[in-house]
Amino acid sequence: MSILTVMPSGKTIEVGEGTSLLSALLGAEMGIRHKCEGQAKCGSCHIFVQEGRKGLSKVAREENERLDAIPGVGSKSRLACQAKVLGTENITIELLGFGSGI
């Protein structure tokens, strides 16, 4: 289990190993866009991982290609649908205003 802290709200969620960040956020009823239902095709679930990047699965080719097509991507960028929790450390993410579903 890892503790996921969601900024800017500061809400925390317990997340089991192998769970995608998108699944964890939706399960906790946190608003986040996800137009392609977790297929790494749209990029609408783009988030920033502020802490705990080593506690997430590595970026696969499909995710990397989608991130390359999104404006504003940085070294902390991930797609919530593709980032799976490894259960090794706690994670802090930031929901982005344009992709937070709010």
N, C-alpha and C positions, 0 to 999 in steps of 0.2 A: 504493500500500500504506500501511496505517496499522497501528500497534501498538495492540492492545487489551489493557489491563491490567484484570484481573478481581479485584475485592476481595470478600471479605476475604482470599482465598488469595494474591493478588499474582501469579498466573499471567499470562503474556503470550502473545498470539496474534497472528500476522501476518494481517491481513484485507484482502482485495482490494476495490477500489472496486465499489459496487453490491451488496455482500453484506449481508444483514440480520444484526443482532447475534445473533438467535436461531440462524441458520444457522452463524455462526462459533462460537458456544458449543457447539452440538450436534456440529459437526465436530471440536472439540477435546475432546469427551467430558466437557464440563462439565455438571453436573446443573442443569437448569432446567425448570420446568413449562412445558407448552405444550399445553393441552387442546384447543384449536381448530385446531391445526396451522397457525398463522400467519395466521389470518383476522381478527384484531382483534375477536373476538367474546367472549372469556372474560376477558381481563385477567390470566391466570395468569403471564404472562411479564413482569410489571411489574418494572422495575429503576430504579435511580437512576444518572444520568449525572453523575459527579463532575467530570470534566474533558473538554474536547473536544466540547462540544455543537454547536459550529459545524462540526464534522467529520461531522455526521450529517444525513440528510435532514430536511426540515421536517415538523412534525406535521400530518398530514392530518385531515380532518373525522372519519373513522371512528375513528381513534386517539384524538382529542380527546374524542369522545363516550364511548368506553369508559373513558378515564382519569377522566372526570367521575363515573363510577359506582363507582370504586374508593376504599375508605377509605384514608387515609394518603398520598394523592397530593400531591406538592409541585412546585415549579418545576423540579426536576431529574428528574421522573418521565418515563419513556418505556416503551412496549411494545417488548420486544426483537424481536418479529416484524415490527414496522413501521419501526424505526429502521435505515436503510441507511447504510453507510459511504460517505462521499464521497471518501476517500483524500487529504484535504487536511491532516489533523492527527491526532495520536495521541489516543486516547480512554481514559478510565478510568471503569469502571462498578462499581456495587456490587450484588451479588446480594442480594436481601432474604431473610431467614430463612423467611418464610412462602411465598415463591415460588421458592425456589432448588432445589426438588426433593430436598433433603437431609433 
